[in-house]
């Protein structure tokens, strides 16, 4: 699904030298490499504060801790996403409220958010799924009307631009009150292990989070708040600093691959290709996800695997049907789109090293199967 070895060969001198510098200085934890990457990412995103941490799941949990949400507070998020989004809500003894998504973008449906708001609602977590920006203008308006926090889950969307109705743009992860991201190796900006970060333009919130990530300490051995141990190590920061200048290039390569896939597959009656805006600014294609209609998606997966073509089904089971997050409050009629998507979606290889002949090979096998 990704070619990290190929990507590494392209940037090998930069990566090797930055890692060696960390080793030579033995600054493995909270060293200069971490501080340098933090500043570089703040500049790239146009955000005041980037707080690195150990992984994307921690980032989301710490963001909620920093907002001071209390047990029983309701947090609305999408039913169609990876479990980490709802996992941290439950871990903090908050109440997850899952809602349906839009059929075209796969992102949380603002109308469903409005319907789910109660007096206990305190926050909304939009997920920029598969690299496609959620409808942040509508979500921020809802949040403003109901005095709710917005926590962007930007684990799959780093580098994506959201365009507001007045033509202004902002990077995903910089629009809500706070955001989280993941630097898992397969992400558009990935390290060589685990890593994550929190973004915010709120000075007070940033201060709170800097303490939370470090055992609640601002001064060594003075624990002012309840915290966790969640740090981005210096070697991972060094890798990210080597890759960050190439992030726009990486995202453009993904977009080019997505356009080629769509050119080959868009006219097939049994496929629906991913929705994207005309300029393609709002989608960085962390995944290229098709919908298979009037055909057996699972049989297609087997066909591709039999021909040594990797693919993935993200995600095969809605969160509201997962044992850990089942709730008697949920009504199946409220999840019609999600329940449909989990039967239809299939993600194809997507990475910066994809070549046109590889894409053509993959598409040929898909079309051959569908035409049987």
Secondary structure, DSSP 8 states (H G I E B T S, - for coil): ---HHHHHHHHHHHHHHHHHHHHHHT--BS-HHHHHHHHHHHHHHT-SEEEEES-HHHHHHHHHHHTT--TT-EEEEESSS-THHHHHHHHTT-EEEEE-B-TTT-SB-HHHHHHH--TTEEEEE-B-GGGB---HHHHHHHHHHHT-EEEEE-TTTTT-EEE-TTS-EEETTSSSSEEEEE--TTSSS--SS--EEEEES-HHHHHHHHHHTBTTEEETTEE-S---B---BHHHHHHHHHHHTTHHHHHHHHHHHHHHHHHHHTT-TTEE-----TT-TTB--SSEEEEE-SS-HHHHHHHHHHTT--EE-TTSS-GGGSGGG--TT--GGGGHHHHHHHHHEEEE---TT--HHHHHHHHHHHHHHHT-
